[in-house]
C-alpha cells in the first residue's frame, strides 16, 4: 500500500520501515546491522536520522530497495531521494 503522501520523505521512510519490519529476514538483518533494539526502534521510529539509516540500509542491497519500493508502489529512486532529503534535514 503506497504512503498517503509519496513526496513526503518522513511518510516514505515510515512506510519503508513498516515494509522492512514486515519481512522477517530483512527486519532481522536491519536490527542486527544497526544494533538497535525493538524498544529503541519504537521510540525513535519517526526520527529523520533513523529513517535515513533505514533507507541507506535498503540502498546497500538493491534487491531490498526494489522489493520495498515495489511494495510501496513507488520507484526506488523516490526512496533514495527521500533519504537524501532526510539527511539534509527535510522535509
N, C-alpha and C positions, 0 to 999 in steps of 0.2 A: 504494500500500500504506500503510495508516494506521500511525502510530507505535505501538509496543507500549504506551506509556503516554500516551494523549492528554491527560491532565491535567497532565503534566509539561512546563513551559514550555521546558526545555532540549531535551527529546526532540522537542517540536513544532518548535522552532527549527531543530534539526539536520535533521529531516525536510523542513522547508520549504527549507532551504539545499540539500539534495540535489535536491529537486524543481526549484528555481530553476536550479541548475547543470546540470541535465539538459535544459534547454530553451535552445538556443543563443543566440537573440536576447535572452531575458530575462537569461541569465547575463552576456552581454557588456554589456548596459545596466547591470547591477548593478556589474560590475567597473569600467566607465567612470565611473559616477557616484560611486563611493566612492574610486576611485584605488587600491584595494587590489590587490596583485599575487597571483598564484596561490600563490606560496610563503608569503606572509604569510597568505593565506586558509587554507591548510592548517595553519599553525602556530597560528592563532587561532580555528579553526572552533568550538571548544566554549566560547568566551568569551561570557558573557551579553551584554556590550556589542555584540559583533559580531552575535550572533543577534537582538538587539533592533533593530539597524540594518537587518538584512535584512528583518525583519518590517515595520518602518516603510517601507522601500522598497516592499514589496508593497502596503501600505496606501495609498501615494501613487498607485497606479494600480490602481483597483478590478478591472479585468479580470484582472490578475495575481494579486491577492489571491483572487479567486473561482476562478481556474484552479488555483492551488496548493492551496487548501482542498479543491477537488474531487478533486485527485489524491491527497490525503492521506485523503480520506473524512471530513473534519470540516467544521463550519460556519465560515465566515470569521470570525465573532465570536470563535471559540476562538483563532484566531491573533492577533487584536487583544488579547485578554486575556493571552495568553502574552507578547506584547511588553510590556504594562504590568507584568506580574509580573517579567520580566527587568529592566526599568528600575528597579523597586523593590528589586532585589537578591535576588529569589526565585531558586530555588524555595523 
